[in-house]
Amino acid sequence: MKNQCTSSILMIRPASFAYNEETAANNVYQHKPVNADICSIQQQVLIEFDALIKKLKDAGVNVIVVNDTPEPPKPDAIFPNNWISFHEDACLPDRQATVVLYPMYAANRRTERRKDIIELLGKQYGFTFNNVIDLTQYEQKGKFLEGTGSLVFDRVNKVAYSSVSERTSPELVHTLCSQLNYIPHIFHAVDEGVAVYHTNVVMTVCNRFAVICLDYISSETEKAALTNSLRSAGKEILVITPQQVKSFAGNMLGLSSEQGKSLLVMSSQAYNSLRNEQLDFLRQHCSIIHSPLDTIEKYGGGSARCMIAEIFISK
């Protein structure tokens, strides 16, 4: 069976982490600092970032860390999964290694897209890309698709799950899926009348299981279609609650160690929100890595999955 987990990942060590007013417009998980020192926040974020890196490396994950550039300031640089994704199709000529560049909702996030990072992955780390899909021109049309925030890929079965929001255009989901040869599966996830800003907040897909909050899907038709799609792909389903979503329990990511061991990474807040029987379910499939990301989650509104861009390309 193919493995949709990877042992090589890209992470960006932030230089100017901060609460982002532009993204807070539709990210209810962000909290504006009150009487908090910006320098202290940055310092704590680096502590959390480095602690997660250490745990991932200790578990055998090949972590490529690139430093954020201080100018221009990029408050969300720690979340690279929104501007880039990597794909390889062994069935196509030359294995068709593809980089996708995504259109971003917040104007001040668009400077996160750095050509030098892509060049670095090739020159220093030996990854070869022979195809680039650049969707960034859609920003001028007010249409957005924010990487593996907007899209939760089942890479084994080539299905792209996506919930509609201001940051996720159904048109662009179809556009990208047609180029990657994926099947789009679009649904609506709503929290108290507001569209959930990213699909990966409410949903995780791994090799043999999926984690999802079904309470956010009000349409019974969409709910049935989603569960049927996952089960037909051979996934067991772990259902989480809205409260667990608010603790970032939907924002997990399946990885693989370089020795082939299945791993699941999440924040400690997410881990502590799960019941014992839910943890037992996950441990049947993988080893759990969790690390405190409280500051990143509180002010950035994203968690472990958002911090990682998987590199599904051969060296």
C-alpha positions in Angstrom: 0.0 0.0 0.0 1.2 3.5 -0.8 2.1 5.7 2.1 0.7 9.3 2.2 3.1 10.2 5.1 6.5 11.7 4.5 9.7 11.8 6.5 10.9 15.1 4.9 9.2 18.3 6.0 9.8 22.0 5.6 9.4 24.4 8.6 10.1 28.1 8.8 11.7 29.5 12.0 9.9 32.9 12.5 11.7 36.2 12.7 8.6 38.4 13.4 5.8 36.3 14.7 2.8 38.5 15.8 -1.0 38.6 16.0 -2.1 39.3 12.4 -5.0 41.8 12.1 -5.6 40.9 8.5 -6.1 37.2 9.1 -8.0 37.7 12.3 -10.9 39.0 10.1 -12.0 35.4 9.6 -9.9 33.3 12.0 -11.8 33.1 15.2 -9.0 31.0 16.8 -6.7 34.0 17.0 -6.7 36.2 20.2 -5.4 39.7 20.2 -2.7 40.3 22.8 -3.8 42.3 25.8 -0.9 44.0 27.8 1.5 41.5 26.3 5.0 42.3 25.3 5.7 41.6 21.6 9.3 40.6 22.2 8.3 38.2 24.9 5.7 36.6 22.6 8.4 36.2 19.9 10.8 34.6 22.4 8.2 32.2 23.7 7.2 31.2 20.1 10.8 30.3 19.3 11.0 28.2 22.4 7.8 26.3 21.3 9.1 26.0 17.7 12.5 24.6 18.7 11.0 22.2 21.2 8.7 20.7 18.4 11.6 20.5 16.0 13.6 18.5 18.6 10.8 16.1 19.2 10.3 15.6 15.4 14.0 15.0 14.8 14.3 12.7 17.8 11.4 10.6 16.3 13.4 10.2 13.0 11.7 12.9 10.9 13.9 14.7 8.4 13.2 18.3 9.3 14.5 21.1 7.0 14.4 24.4 8.9 14.7 27.6 7.0 15.0 30.9 8.8 12.4 33.6 8.1 13.8 36.9 6.8 13.3 39.9 9.1 12.3 42.2 6.2 9.6 42.6 5.4 8.0 41.4 8.7 5.9 38.3 8.2 3.7 37.6 11.2 2.5 34.2 9.9 5.8 32.9 8.3 5.7 30.0 10.8 2.8 28.6 8.7 4.3 27.7 5.3 1.7 25.1 4.4 -0.6 27.8 3.2 1.7 29.1 0.4 3.3 25.9 -0.9 2.7 22.2 -1.4 4.8 19.4 -3.0 3.5 16.5 -5.1 5.0 13.6 -7.0 3.2 11.3 -9.3 5.3 8.1 -10.0 2.8 7.2 -12.8 3.8 10.1 -14.9 6.9 10.6 -17.0 10.0 11.7 -14.9 7.8 11.1 -11.8 6.3 14.6 -12.4 7.6 16.4 -9.3 5.3 19.4 -8.8 5.4 22.5 -6.6 2.1 24.4 -6.1 2.1 28.1 -5.2 -1.1 29.3 -3.7 -3.1 32.6 -3.7 -3.3 34.0 -0.1 -6.3 35.9 1.4 -4.2 38.3 3.5 -2.1 40.7 1.5 0.6 40.8 4.2 1.1 37.0 3.9 2.0 37.0 0.3 5.6 38.0 1.0 6.0 34.6 2.7 6.3 33.0 -0.8 10.0 32.9 -1.3 11.7 31.6 -4.5 14.9 31.2 -2.6 13.4 28.5 -0.4 12.5 26.5 -3.4 16.0 27.0 -4.9 17.5 26.0 -1.5 15.6 22.7 -1.5 17.0 21.9 -4.9 20.6 23.0 -4.5 21.3 22.2 -0.9 18.9 19.3 -0.2 18.8 17.6 -3.6 15.0 17.8 -4.3 14.2 18.1 -8.0 11.1 19.9 -9.3 10.1 19.6 -12.9 6.7 21.3 -12.7 5.3 24.4 -11.1 1.6 25.2 -10.7 1.3 28.9 -9.9 -2.2 30.0 -8.8 -1.1 33.3 -7.3 -2.6 35.4 -10.1 -6.0 34.7 -8.7 -5.3 37.0 -5.8 -6.0 39.9 -8.2 -9.5 38.4 -8.8 -10.3 38.0 -5.1 -10.1 34.2 -5.2 -8.0 32.3 -2.8 -6.8 28.8 -2.0 -4.5 28.5 1.0 -2.5 25.3 0.4 -3.0 22.4 2.8 -5.0 24.7 5.0 -7.7 24.8 2.4 -7.1 21.3 1.1 -6.7 18.1 3.1 -5.2 15.6 0.6 -5.8 11.9 0.7 -2.6 11.3 -1.4 -3.1 7.6 -1.6 -6.6 7.7 -3.1 -6.0 11.1 -4.8 -9.0 12.9 -3.2 -8.8 16.5 -2.0 -11.2 17.4 0.8 -12.1 21.0 1.1 -14.5 23.2 3.1 -15.7 26.4 1.5 -14.7 29.7 3.1 -13.4 33.2 2.2 -10.0 31.6 1.9 -11.1 28.6 -0.1 -12.6 29.1 -3.5 -14.5 26.0 -4.9 -13.5 27.1 -8.4 -9.8 27.0 -7.5 -10.3 23.6 -5.8 -11.5 22.2 -9.1 -8.8 24.1 -11.1 -6.0 22.6 -9.0 -7.5 19.1 -8.8 -7.8 18.9 -12.6 -4.1 19.7 -12.8 -3.0 17.3 -10.1 -5.4 14.6 -11.2 -7.3 14.6 -7.9 -11.0 14.1 -7.2 -12.4 17.2 -5.4 -14.7 16.6 -2.4 -16.2 19.9 -1.3 -18.3 20.5 1.7 -19.4 23.3 4.1 -18.1 23.4 7.7 -19.7 26.1 9.8 -19.1 27.2 13.4 -21.9 29.3 14.9 -23.0 30.5 11.5 -19.5 31.4 10.3 -17.6 29.3 7.7 -14.6 27.6 9.3 -11.6 29.4 7.7 -9.5 26.3 6.9 -10.4 22.7 6.3 -7.4 21.4 8.3 -9.0 22.9 11.4 -11.8 20.3 11.4 -10.2 17.4 9.5 -7.1 15.2 9.3 -6.6 12.3 6.9 -3.9 9.7 7.4 -3.2 6.3 5.9 -5.7 4.2 7.7 -7.9 6.7 9.6 -9.4 10.2 9.5 -10.2 12.6 12.3 -13.1 15.0 11.7 -15.7 17.1 13.5 -19.0 16.2 12.0 -21.0 18.6 14.2 -19.7 21.5 12.0 -21.4 20.0 8.9 -25.0 20.9 9.1 -26.0 19.3 5.8 -26.9 15.7 6.4 -26.3 15.0 2.7 -22.8 16.4 2.9 -22.1 14.6 6.1 -23.1 11.3 4.7 -21.2 11.9 1.5 -18.0 12.8 3.5 -18.2 9.8 5.8 -18.9 7.5 2.8 -16.0 8.8 0.9 -13.6 8.3 3.8 -14.9 4.8 4.5 -14.8 3.7 0.9 -11.1 4.8 0.9 -10.6 2.3 3.8 -10.4 4.9 6.6 -11.6 4.4 10.1 -13.2 7.6 11.4 -12.5 9.3 14.7 -15.1 11.9 15.5 -14.1 14.9 17.6 -16.3 17.6 19.2 -16.4 21.3 18.5 -14.7 21.9 21.8 -11.9 19.6 20.8 -11.6 21.5 17.5 -11.1 24.7 19.5 -8.2 23.0 21.2 -6.8 22.2 17.7 -7.5 18.5 17.9 -8.4 18.6 14.2 -5.1 20.2 13.3 -2.9 17.0 13.3 -0.6 15.6 10.7 0.5 12.1 9.9 4.2 11.8 9.2 6.7 8.9 8.8 10.1 8.5 10.4 13.1 7.8 8.1 12.8 4.2 9.4 9.2 4.0 8.2 7.5 4.3 11.6 4.0 6.0 11.4 3.8 9.1 13.5 1.0 11.6 14.3 2.0 15.2 15.4 -0.2 17.5 17.3 0.0 20.2 20.0 -0.1 19.3 23.7 -3.4 21.3 24.0 -4.9 19.0 21.3 -3.5 15.9 23.0 -4.9 16.9 26.4 -8.4 17.6 24.9 -8.7 14.0 23.6 -10.4 11.3 25.7 -8.5 8.1 26.6 -10.5 6.0 24.2 -9.7 8.5 21.4 -6.0 8.3 22.2 -6.2 4.5 22.3 -7.7 4.6 18.8 -4.9 6.8 17.5 -2.2 4.7 19.1 -3.5 1.6 17.3 -2.3 3.3 14.1 0.7 5.4 15.0 2.9 6.9 17.7 1.8 10.3 18.9 4.2 13.3 19.1 2.8 16.3 21.0 4.5 19.5 22.1 3.3 22.7 23.8 2.3 25.3 21.2 0.1 27.5 23.4 1.5 30.9 22.3 1.5 30.0 18.6 -2.1 28.8 18.8 -3.3 31.7 20.9 -2.0 34.5 18.8 -1.5 32.8 15.4 -4.7 30.8 15.3 -2.9 27.8 13.9 -1.3 24.7 15.3 1.1 21.8 14.5 -0.3 20.9 11.1 -0.2 24.5 9.9 3.5 24.7 10.8 4.6 21.9 8.4 4.9 21.7 4.7 5.5 18.0 3.7 7.9 17.3 0.9 6.5 14.5 -1.2 9.3 14.6 -3.8 12.2 12.2 -4.3 15.8 13.4 -4.0 
